[in-house]
């Protein structure tokens, strides 16, 4: 007579091999997924392919020029091979002396990338994690499918026979199979000789004190770095010191201005002019004295301004930037101004990149991540941007305007991508699609005029794109960029137009990457959700000598007498 516990004992002996096999399959699939993940992304100024390795090293492969190797920040022994796929063809057309100069220029771009690589690293790690998960699931499906296929082909009788033969050695066989599979998967992912770090190669002293400290350089690239590396690293440190000093100046200037505002004395007219950037030729207007109505006259209609009855805590604060042109050095200053001003929204009026290429992904990602959590970033792409960079900006958290009205903190915003595109070295500026500037202006005006709830702000890159909406009285305010010089805020049609200058300090013919060549500007607006009008603005200017000026709060210009509406289009009110 059999013991009552025999069935349980049999069940126990049947489930553990399957559990072990399943665990082994998961481990093998996971190892395969992680170690074979590969993505295409940018590396400094170039396209590159990122492959996961298991050599605990980040290896930047520059082909015949050599490699640059640094210790991997990834967990366990995971590393990565970065294969640069796009080297300028003109390098091969230069003589020896000019080749070194050209390569040193590329090296400067790489070093600049490594001075702030967090955005690209986060993007690449996320993309690798997604692909690793996909490959893991696929491998697990294949393994499980193969298991059941073999079971089906072998048949029940043959399986029982094999089980009887293997049972005495089952535990060792299963464990051995798992170990062999794991070892084979890991080793084959990085057995290639080129994937192994050159442990005998000494670290280059050129990189001491930089994010690349401890890097090892092989091949002809070592000669370039030894020749030019010191100069490039010096420029890198100069760039970092410049923006650190500018950021400190911004903090001090903003706090000083706020103390004056809170004390109820923004300063004398002369002091205001000096602090608001008179040396930059700023045409900043001071707040006019209130106009008193005479006997039998009505007080002129004007935009609401701060008053004892106005609840300033209800105002929506907006930071405006424009024409950043990939100057990621300004990212910390954008964050500082957003935090110091208590901004609810950051508006980017376009031309965030230089040429709209996919390798500029790290630019838009850096700017998007400079905006603090909880603050909405809204952008109207410019003529130097592209669909690719707009998609990257959206993935990084920005709201990219597409011709429809969005609402953020009660503020209803309308805008769209610029109808033109400019490609440096690729034919200049041309119409991007079927729509001209005039067509885009008329379409946006129609959207604004037909919106039942009304549009509070038109955000476009090129000022002319908002002309129709302003003239028809369908938007009370427009913010734009493009001209690299500030204009307004000033009355235009039935609204107020403000053209922001470049936040990169962009000057024609000068690089926008590195220390500022011109004055970089940002603007702080305040909007009243009760009256649905702008209240005031402040201009922030960063000078090429790292000093910063912050203007007083200046009243937003008054709009014309509020029109009546026929349908949703404005018609003049009787005076």
PALUM-909374 format. One record per residue (C-alpha): residue number from 1; z, y, x. Coordinates in steps of 0.05 Angstrom, whole numbers, always signed. Layout:
BEGIN
[atom NUM,[Z,Y,X]] ...
This chain:
BEGIN
[atom 1,[+0,+0,+0]] [atom 2,[-21,+66,+29]] [atom 3,[+29,+121,+43]] [atom 4,[+25,+179,-8]] [atom 5,[+15,+230,+47]] [atom 6,[-48,+196,+74]] [atom 7,[-97,+238,+34]] [atom 8,[-64,+303,+58]] [atom 9,[-67,+278,+129]] [atom 10,[-141,+261,+121]] [atom 11,[-156,+329,+91]] [atom 12,[-119,+362,+149]] [atom 13,[-161,+324,+199]] [atom 14,[-225,+342,+163]] [atom 15,[-215,+417,+157]] [atom 16,[-193,+437,+227]] [atom 17,[-258,+418,+263]] [atom 18,[-298,+458,+213]] [atom 19,[-250,+517,+221]] [atom 20,[-257,+513,+296]] [atom 21,[-333,+508,+292]] [atom 22,[-334,+568,+244]] [atom 23,[-290,+608,+291]] [atom 24,[-335,+589,+349]] [atom 25,[-397,+610,+310]] [atom 26,[-365,+678,+294]] [atom 27,[-346,+689,+367]] [atom 28,[-415,+669,+391]] [atom 29,[-449,+713,+339]] [atom 30,[-403,+772,+356]] [atom 31,[-415,+764,+430]] [atom 32,[-489,+759,+419]] [atom 33,[-489,+820,+374]] [atom 34,[-449,+864,+421]] [atom 35,[-482,+845,+486]] [atom 36,[-553,+849,+461]] [atom 37,[-547,+915,+422]] [atom 38,[-599,+967,+443]] [atom 39,[-616,+1036,+415]] [atom 40,[-664,+1093,+430]] [atom 41,[-631,+1161,+440]] [atom 42,[-632,+1222,+485]] [atom 43,[-604,+1228,+555]] [atom 44,[-602,+1300,+578]] [atom 45,[-674,+1325,+574]] [atom 46,[-706,+1256,+566]] [atom 47,[-715,+1199,+518]] [atom 48,[-676,+1138,+539]] [atom 49,[-659,+1067,+518]] [atom 50,[-586,+1045,+517]] [atom 51,[-572,+971,+527]] [atom 52,[-502,+940,+527]] [atom 53,[-483,+901,+590]] [atom 54,[-420,+865,+611]] [atom 55,[-414,+893,+682]] [atom 56,[-363,+948,+666]] [atom 57,[-412,+1000,+692]] [atom 58,[-456,+1055,+663]] [atom 59,[-521,+1050,+701]] [atom 60,[-573,+1105,+693]] [atom 61,[-640,+1075,+713]] [atom 62,[-690,+1126,+739]] [atom 63,[-741,+1073,+760]] [atom 64,[-768,+1082,+831]] [atom 65,[-724,+1142,+842]] [atom 66,[-661,+1098,+840]] [atom 67,[-599,+1093,+797]] [atom 68,[-536,+1131,+782]] [atom 69,[-475,+1087,+768]] [atom 70,[-407,+1106,+740]] [atom 71,[-349,+1065,+715]] [atom 72,[-355,+1049,+642]] [atom 73,[-307,+1080,+591]] [atom 74,[-321,+1023,+542]] [atom 75,[-268,+969,+528]] [atom 76,[-263,+901,+561]] [atom 77,[-318,+894,+613]] [atom 78,[-373,+926,+570]] [atom 79,[-420,+975,+602]] [atom 80,[-489,+1002,+589]] [atom 81,[-556,+1009,+622]] [atom 82,[-591,+1075,+607]] [atom 83,[-665,+1069,+620]] [atom 84,[-697,+1137,+624]] [atom 85,[-765,+1131,+591]] [atom 86,[-794,+1201,+598]] [atom 87,[-802,+1233,+666]] [atom 88,[-847,+1294,+669]] [atom 89,[-917,+1273,+691]] [atom 90,[-923,+1336,+733]] [atom 91,[-873,+1310,+783]] [atom 92,[-924,+1260,+808]] [atom 93,[-975,+1316,+818]] [atom 94,[-931,+1357,+866]] [atom 95,[-927,+1355,+941]] [atom 96,[-865,+1329,+976]] [atom 97,[-827,+1396,+981]] [atom 98,[-843,+1416,+909]] [atom 99,[-825,+1347,+884]] [atom 100,[-754,+1355,+909]] [atom 101,[-748,+1423,+875]] [atom 102,[-774,+1394,+809]] [atom 103,[-727,+1335,+813]] [atom 104,[-668,+1381,+826]] [atom 105,[-686,+1417,+761]] [atom 106,[-682,+1350,+724]] [atom 107,[-616,+1335,+759]] [atom 108,[-588,+1401,+734]] [atom 109,[-606,+1381,+663]] [atom 110,[-570,+1315,+673]] [atom 111,[-509,+1348,+701]] [atom 112,[-508,+1397,+644]] [atom 113,[-511,+1338,+596]] [atom 114,[-452,+1305,+631]] [atom 115,[-411,+1370,+627]] [atom 116,[-406,+1358,+552]] [atom 117,[-431,+1288,+537]] [atom 118,[-382,+1274,+480]] [atom 119,[-433,+1287,+424]] [atom 120,[-486,+1240,+453]] [atom 121,[-435,+1187,+472]] [atom 122,[-407,+1186,+402]] [atom 123,[-476,+1182,+371]] [atom 124,[-497,+1125,+418]] [atom 125,[-432,+1086,+409]] [atom 126,[-439,+1092,+333]] [atom 127,[-512,+1069,+335]] [atom 128,[-495,+1011,+382]] [atom 129,[-437,+990,+337]] [atom 130,[-482,+989,+276]] [atom 131,[-535,+949,+311]] [atom 132,[-483,+902,+341]] [atom 133,[-456,+888,+271]] [atom 134,[-526,+876,+244]] [atom 135,[-542,+828,+301]] [atom 136,[-475,+793,+293]] [atom 137,[-488,+781,+219]] [atom 138,[-559,+757,+233]] [atom 139,[-536,+710,+288]] [atom 140,[-481,+682,+243]] [atom 141,[-531,+671,+187]] [atom 142,[-577,+634,+236]] [atom 143,[-521,+591,+263]] [atom 144,[-495,+572,+194]] [atom 145,[-565,+560,+170]] [atom 146,[-580,+516,+230]] [atom 147,[-516,+477,+217]] [atom 148,[-534,+461,+146]] [atom 149,[-606,+446,+164]] [atom 150,[-584,+395,+215]] [atom 151,[-536,+364,+165]] [atom 152,[-593,+358,+115]] [atom 153,[-641,+327,+164]] [atom 154,[-591,+277,+191]] [atom 155,[-569,+253,+123]] [atom 156,[-501,+228,+97]] [atom 157,[-505,+159,+127]] [atom 158,[-523,+181,+196]] [atom 159,[-471,+237,+194]] [atom 160,[-417,+186,+177]] [atom 161,[-439,+142,+235]] [atom 162,[-440,+200,+284]] [atom 163,[-372,+224,+258]] [atom 164,[-341,+156,+272]] [atom 165,[-368,+156,+343]] [atom 166,[-348,+228,+359]] [atom 167,[-281,+229,+324]] [atom 168,[-240,+205,+385]] [atom 169,[-271,+261,+427]] [atom 170,[-280,+313,+372]] [atom 171,[-228,+363,+395]] [atom 172,[-253,+366,+467]] [atom 173,[-326,+367,+445]] [atom 174,[-317,+425,+397]] [atom 175,[-276,+465,+447]] [atom 176,[-325,+451,+503]] [atom 177,[-385,+471,+460]] [atom 178,[-352,+537,+441]] [atom 179,[-335,+553,+514]] [atom 180,[-405,+536,+538]] [atom 181,[-438,+577,+483]] [atom 182,[-394,+638,+497]] [atom 183,[-404,+633,+572]] [atom 184,[-479,+627,+564]] [atom 185,[-483,+686,+516]] [atom 186,[-442,+731,+561]] [atom 187,[-474,+712,+626]] [atom 188,[-545,+717,+602]] [atom 189,[-533,+787,+575]] [atom 190,[-524,+814,+646]] [atom 191,[-546,+762,+697]] [atom 192,[-603,+805,+722]] [atom 193,[-592,+830,+793]] [atom 194,[-609,+901,+773]] [atom 195,[-553,+902,+721]] [atom 196,[-500,+890,+774]] [atom 197,[-466,+951,+803]] [atom 198,[-476,+967,+876]] [atom 199,[-404,+958,+896]] [atom 200,[-421,+969,+969]] [atom 201,[-452,+1037,+953]] [atom 202,[-401,+1092,+967]] [atom 203,[-386,+1144,+915]] [atom 204,[-422,+1210,+924]] [atom 205,[-374,+1266,+945]] [atom 206,[-421,+1317,+913]] [atom 207,[-391,+1299,+845]] [atom 208,[-318,+1308,+864]] [atom 209,[-282,+1348,+811]] [atom 210,[-336,+1339,+758]] [atom 211,[-344,+1290,+699]] [atom 212,[-387,+1248,+747]] [atom 213,[-333,+1240,+799]] [atom 214,[-338,+1170,+830]] [atom 215,[-412,+1162,+814]] [atom 216,[-453,+1119,+861]] [atom 217,[-526,+1138,+874]] [atom 218,[-580,+1091,+899]] [atom 219,[-652,+1100,+920]] [atom 220,[-691,+1165,+931]] [atom 221,[-647,+1200,+880]] [atom 222,[-591,+1199,+931]] [atom 223,[-632,+1244,+977]] [atom 224,[-645,+1293,+922]] [atom 225,[-571,+1296,+904]] [atom 226,[-548,+1304,+976]] [atom 227,[-599,+1360,+986]] [atom 228,[-589,+1398,+921]] [atom 229,[-528,+1368,+888]] [atom 230,[-479,+1419,+916]] [atom 231,[-518,+1477,+889]] [atom 232,[-526,+1444,+821]] [atom 233,[-452,+1427,+815]] [atom 234,[-435,+1498,+834]] [atom 235,[-479,+1523,+777]] [atom 236,[-446,+1473,+730]] [atom 237,[-377,+1498,+748]] [atom 238,[-401,+1570,+741]] [atom 239,[-426,+1554,+670]] [atom 240,[-361,+1521,+650]] [atom 241,[-319,+1578,+678]] [atom 242,[-363,+1630,+643]] [atom 243,[-354,+1601,+573]] [atom 244,[-280,+1586,+585]] [atom 245,[-270,+1660,+603]] [atom 246,[-311,+1683,+543]] [atom 247,[-271,+1638,+496]] [atom 248,[-206,+1667,+523]] [atom 249,[-233,+1737,+513]] [atom 250,[-253,+1721,+441]] [atom 251,[-183,+1696,+425]] [atom 252,[-151,+1759,+454]] [atom 253,[-201,+1807,+421]] [atom 254,[-195,+1775,+353]] [atom 255,[-119,+1775,+354]] [atom 256,[-118,+1847,+377]] [atom 257,[-164,+1868,+320]] [atom 258,[-123,+1830,+269]] [atom 259,[-60,+1865,+291]] [atom 260,[-95,+1932,+278]] [atom 261,[-119,+1909,+210]] [atom 262,[-51,+1884,+190]] [atom 263,[-20,+1949,+213]] [atom 264,[-68,+1986,+166]] [atom 265,[-101,+2025,+223]] [atom 266,[-167,+1996,+247]] [atom 267,[-174,+2052,+297]] [atom 268,[-206,+2120,+305]] [atom 269,[-281,+2127,+298]] [atom 270,[-289,+2133,+373]] [atom 271,[-245,+2071,+386]] [atom 272,[-283,+2032,+332]] [atom 273,[-350,+2050,+363]] [atom 274,[-327,+2029,+432]] [atom 275,[-296,+1963,+409]] [atom 276,[-353,+1947,+362]] [atom 277,[-404,+1944,+418]] [atom 278,[-431,+2015,+429]] [atom 279,[-456,+1995,+498]] [atom 280,[-499,+1943,+465]] [atom 281,[-533,+1996,+423]] [atom 282,[-499,+1971,+360]] [atom 283,[-513,+2012,+299]] [atom 284,[-449,+1991,+266]] [atom 285,[-428,+2036,+209]] [atom 286,[-356,+2054,+195]] [atom 287,[-326,+2047,+126]] [atom 288,[-343,+2111,+87]] [atom 289,[-290,+2149,+50]] [atom 290,[-287,+2135,-25]] [atom 291,[-328,+2182,-68]] [atom 292,[-291,+2216,-125]] [atom 293,[-329,+2229,-189]] [atom 294,[-336,+2301,-213]] [atom 295,[-324,+2325,-284]] [atom 296,[-370,+2287,-332]] [atom 297,[-396,+2242,-277]] [atom 298,[-388,+2167,-268]] [atom 299,[-366,+2135,-203]] [atom 300,[-427,+2106,-167]] [atom 301,[-435,+2031,-173]] [atom 302,[-418,+1997,-107]] [atom 303,[-398,+1930,-78]] [atom 304,[-325,+1913,-86]] [atom 305,[-280,+1930,-27]] [atom 306,[-210,+1909,-8]] [atom 307,[-159,+1946,-50]] [atom 308,[-87,+1938,-68]] [atom 309,[-109,+1902,-132]] [atom 310,[-156,+1854,-95]] [atom 311,[-126,+1786,-80]] [atom 312,[-150,+1776,-9]] [atom 313,[-123,+1705,-8]] [atom 314,[-178,+1686,-59]] [atom 315,[-235,+1712,-15]] [atom 316,[-283,+1662,+16]] [atom 317,[-292,+1673,+91]] [atom 318,[-359,+1658,+123]] [atom 319,[-380,+1655,+196]] [atom 320,[-454,+1668,+209]] [atom 321,[-491,+1643,+272]] [atom 322,[-565,+1642,+286]] [atom 323,[-617,+1625,+339]] [atom 324,[-570,+1582,+381]] [atom 325,[-629,+1552,+418]] [atom 326,[-589,+1494,+446]] [atom 327,[-538,+1537,+482]] [atom 328,[-481,+1487,+474]] [atom 329,[-437,+1532,+516]] [atom 330,[-426,+1574,+454]] [atom 331,[-399,+1515,+414]] [atom 332,[-326,+1525,+434]] [atom 333,[-331,+1599,+415]] [atom 334,[-359,+1582,+347]] [atom 335,[-300,+1536,+336]] [atom 336,[-251,+1589,+360]] [atom 337,[-279,+1642,+313]] [atom 338,[-280,+1593,+255]] [atom 339,[-207,+1575,+266]] [atom 340,[-183,+1646,+281]] [atom 341,[-218,+1676,+220]] [atom 342,[-196,+1620,+174]] [atom 343,[-268,+1610,+154]] [atom 344,[-286,+1565,+96]] [atom 345,[-361,+1561,+111]] [atom 346,[-405,+1566,+173]] [atom 347,[-477,+1588,+161]] [atom 348,[-529,+1571,+213]] [atom 349,[-591,+1613,+201]] [atom 350,[-637,+1568,+241]] [atom 351,[-670,+1557,+309]] [atom 352,[-612,+1513,+330]] [atom 353,[-657,+1478,+381]] [atom 354,[-710,+1501,+430]] [atom 355,[-769,+1457,+413]] [atom 356,[-748,+1411,+356]] [atom 357,[-752,+1349,+399]] [atom 358,[-712,+1286,+388]] [atom 359,[-679,+1294,+457]] [atom 360,[-645,+1357,+430]] [atom 361,[-603,+1314,+384]] [atom 362,[-542,+1327,+428]] [atom 363,[-550,+1402,+415]] [atom 364,[-545,+1398,+339]] [atom 365,[-491,+1345,+344]] [atom 366,[-450,+1388,+390]] [atom 367,[-455,+1448,+344]] [atom 368,[-438,+1406,+282]] [atom 369,[-376,+1378,+315]] [atom 370,[-354,+1447,+337]] [atom 371,[-341,+1463,+264]] [atom 372,[-270,+1443,+246]] [atom 373,[-256,+1389,+194]] [atom 374,[-255,+1416,+124]] [atom 375,[-303,+1473,+138]] [atom 376,[-373,+1465,+108]] [atom 377,[-433,+1476,+155]] [atom 378,[-497,+1498,+120]] [atom 379,[-563,+1510,+155]] [atom 380,[-633,+1535,+141]] [atom 381,[-676,+1505,+196]] [atom 382,[-719,+1553,+235]] [atom 383,[-789,+1551,+266]] [atom 384,[-761,+1521,+331]] [atom 385,[-728,+1464,+293]] [atom 386,[-761,+1403,+263]] [atom 387,[-752,+1348,+212]] [atom 388,[-723,+1304,+267]] [atom 389,[-670,+1354,+289]] [atom 390,[-654,+1371,+216]] [atom 391,[-642,+1297,+202]] [atom 392,[-597,+1293,+263]] [atom 393,[-559,+1355,+240]] [atom 394,[-549,+1325,+171]] [atom 395,[-524,+1259,+201]] [atom 396,[-474,+1299,+243]] [atom 397,[-446,+1331,+179]] [atom 398,[-487,+1394,+166]] [atom 399,[-516,+1410,+97]] [atom 400,[-590,+1423,+109]] [atom 401,[-620,+1468,+55]] [atom 402,[-682,+1439,+22]] [atom 403,[-704,+1490,-30]] [atom 404,[-650,+1474,-82]] [atom 405,[-586,+1511,-97]] [atom 406,[-521,+1483,-70]] [atom 407,[-450,+1506,-85]] [atom 408,[-395,+1511,-32]] [atom 409,[-327,+1539,-49]] [atom 410,[-358,+1572,-110]] [atom 411,[-413,+1606,-69]] [atom 412,[-482,+1587,-94]] [atom 413,[-531,+1584,-35]] [atom 414,[-606,+1576,-35]] [atom 415,[-652,+1566,+25]] [atom 416,[-702,+1520,+58]] [atom 417,[-735,+1502,+124]] [atom 418,[-780,+1555,+155]] [atom 419,[-853,+1548,+134]] [atom 420,[-875,+1557,+207]] [atom 421,[-862,+1517,+269]] [atom 422,[-863,+1539,+342]] [atom 423,[-873,+1489,+398]] [atom 424,[-863,+1515,+469]] [atom 425,[-923,+1494,+511]] [atom 426,[-955,+1462,+450]] [atom 427,[-998,+1514,+417]] [atom 428,[-946,+1567,+399]] [atom 429,[-930,+1582,+326]] [atom 430,[-969,+1552,+268]] [atom 431,[-959,+1537,+195]] [atom 432,[-918,+1473,+189]] [atom 433,[-947,+1448,+123]] [atom 434,[-988,+1470,+64]] [atom 435,[-942,+1528,+48]] [atom 436,[-948,+1597,+79]] [atom 437,[-893,+1648,+88]] [atom 438,[-915,+1684,+24]] [atom 439,[-917,+1618,-14]] [atom 440,[-847,+1600,+9]] [atom 441,[-821,+1669,-10]] [atom 442,[-850,+1665,-80]] [atom 443,[-824,+1594,-91]] [atom 444,[-753,+1612,-70]] [atom 445,[-755,+1674,-114]] [atom 446,[-776,+1632,-173]] [atom 447,[-720,+1582,-161]] [atom 448,[-669,+1639,-155]] [atom 449,[-694,+1676,-216]] [atom 450,[-696,+1614,-259]] [atom 451,[-626,+1590,-240]] [atom 452,[-581,+1595,-301]] [atom 453,[-517,+1602,-261]] [atom 454,[-545,+1652,-211]] [atom 455,[-554,+1650,-136]] [atom 456,[-502,+1688,-94]] [atom 457,[-534,+1682,-25]] [atom 458,[-604,+1668,+2]] [atom 459,[-601,+1636,+71]] [atom 460,[-668,+1634,+106]] [atom 461,[-690,+1637,+179]] [atom 462,[-747,+1687,+175]] [atom 463,[-728,+1751,+137]] [atom 464,[-796,+1757,+103]] [atom 465,[-784,+1691,+66]] [atom 466,[-731,+1724,+24]] [atom 467,[-769,+1788,+9]] [atom 468,[-792,+1769,-61]] [atom 469,[-724,+1745,-85]] [atom 470,[-692,+1811,-62]] [atom 471,[-746,+1854,-93]] [atom 472,[-740,+1818,-160]] [atom 473,[-665,+1825,-160]] [atom 474,[-652,+1750,-164]] [atom 475,[-605,+1748,-104]] [atom 476,[-553,+1800,-86]] [atom 477,[-551,+1782,-12]] [atom 478,[-594,+1750,+41]] [atom 479,[-575,+1726,+111]] [atom 480,[-628,+1708,+162]] [atom 481,[-643,+1708,+237]] [atom 482,[-707,+1698,+277]] [atom 483,[-716,+1768,+306]] [atom 484,[-661,+1760,+359]] [atom 485,[-638,+1830,+340]] [atom 486,[-589,+1851,+287]] [atom 487,[-611,+1893,+227]] [atom 488,[-567,+1914,+170]] [atom 489,[-534,+1898,+126]] [atom 490,[-580,+1945,+87]] [atom 491,[-609,+1953,+18]] [atom 492,[-675,+1916,+8]] [atom 493,[-704,+1915,-61]] [atom 494,[-646,+1901,-109]] [atom 495,[-603,+1865,-58]] [atom 496,[-575,+1871,+12]] [atom 497,[-607,+1839,+72]] [atom 498,[-571,+1822,+137]] [atom 499,[-609,+1797,+198]] [atom 500,[-564,+1764,+249]] [atom 501,[-579,+1770,+323]] [atom 502,[-580,+1710,+369]] [atom 503,[-514,+1673,+380]] [atom 504,[-544,+1646,+445]] [atom 505,[-555,+1716,+473]] [atom 506,[-629,+1698,+472]] [atom 507,[-675,+1746,+508]] [atom 508,[-751,+1738,+511]] [atom 509,[-772,+1701,+574]] [atom 510,[-700,+1683,+593]] [atom 511,[-666,+1615,+590]] [atom 512,[-616,+1606,+533]] [atom 513,[-580,+1551,+570]] [atom 514,[-527,+1572,+620]] [atom 515,[-487,+1637,+624]] [atom 516,[-510,+1691,+576]] [atom 517,[-569,+1734,+594]] [atom 518,[-560,+1779,+533]] [atom 519,[-506,+1795,+482]] [atom 520,[-488,+1736,+436]] [atom 521,[-469,+1755,+366]] [atom 522,[-432,+1723,+308]] [atom 523,[-412,+1754,+242]] [atom 524,[-353,+1743,+195]] [atom 525,[-367,+1757,+121]] [atom 526,[-318,+1757,+63]] [atom 527,[-341,+1741,-7]] [atom 528,[-304,+1754,-72]] [atom 529,[-311,+1696,-122]] [atom 530,[-289,+1741,-179]] [atom 531,[-343,+1795,-173]] [atom 532,[-391,+1746,-138]] [atom 533,[-407,+1798,-85]] [atom 534,[-396,+1806,-10]] [atom 535,[-336,+1849,+6]] [atom 536,[-341,+1865,+80]] [atom 537,[-363,+1840,+148]] [atom 538,[-341,+1839,+221]] [atom 539,[-387,+1836,+281]] [atom 540,[-366,+1794,+341]] [atom 541,[-404,+1807,+406]] [atom 542,[-398,+1765,+470]] [atom 543,[-423,+1805,+531]] [atom 544,[-456,+1775,+593]] [atom 545,[-393,+1794,+632]] [atom 546,[-351,+1748,+586]] [atom 547,[-317,+1806,+551]] [atom 548,[-315,+1804,+474]] [atom 549,[-313,+1859,+423]] [atom 550,[-292,+1850,+350]] [atom 551,[-310,+1905,+300]] [atom 552,[-265,+1928,+244]] [atom 553,[-277,+1903,+174]] [atom 554,[-336,+1944,+149]] [atom 555,[-352,+1951,+75]] [atom 556,[-413,+1913,+52]] [atom 557,[-466,+1962,+25]] [atom 558,[-466,+1977,-48]] [atom 559,[-522,+1946,-89]] [atom 560,[-563,+1987,-139]] [atom 561,[-539,+1993,-211]] [atom 562,[-529,+1924,-239]] [atom 563,[-594,+1906,-275]] [atom 564,[-598,+1874,-343]] [atom 565,[-634,+1807,-349]] [atom 566,[-696,+1790,-387]] [atom 567,[-696,+1715,-385]] [atom 568,[-668,+1707,-315]] [atom 569,[-710,+1760,-280]] [atom 570,[-680,+1828,-269]] [atom 571,[-706,+1890,-305]] [atom 572,[-682,+1961,-291]] [atom 573,[-623,+1984,-332]] [atom 574,[-627,+2052,-365]] [atom 575,[-594,+2104,-321]] 
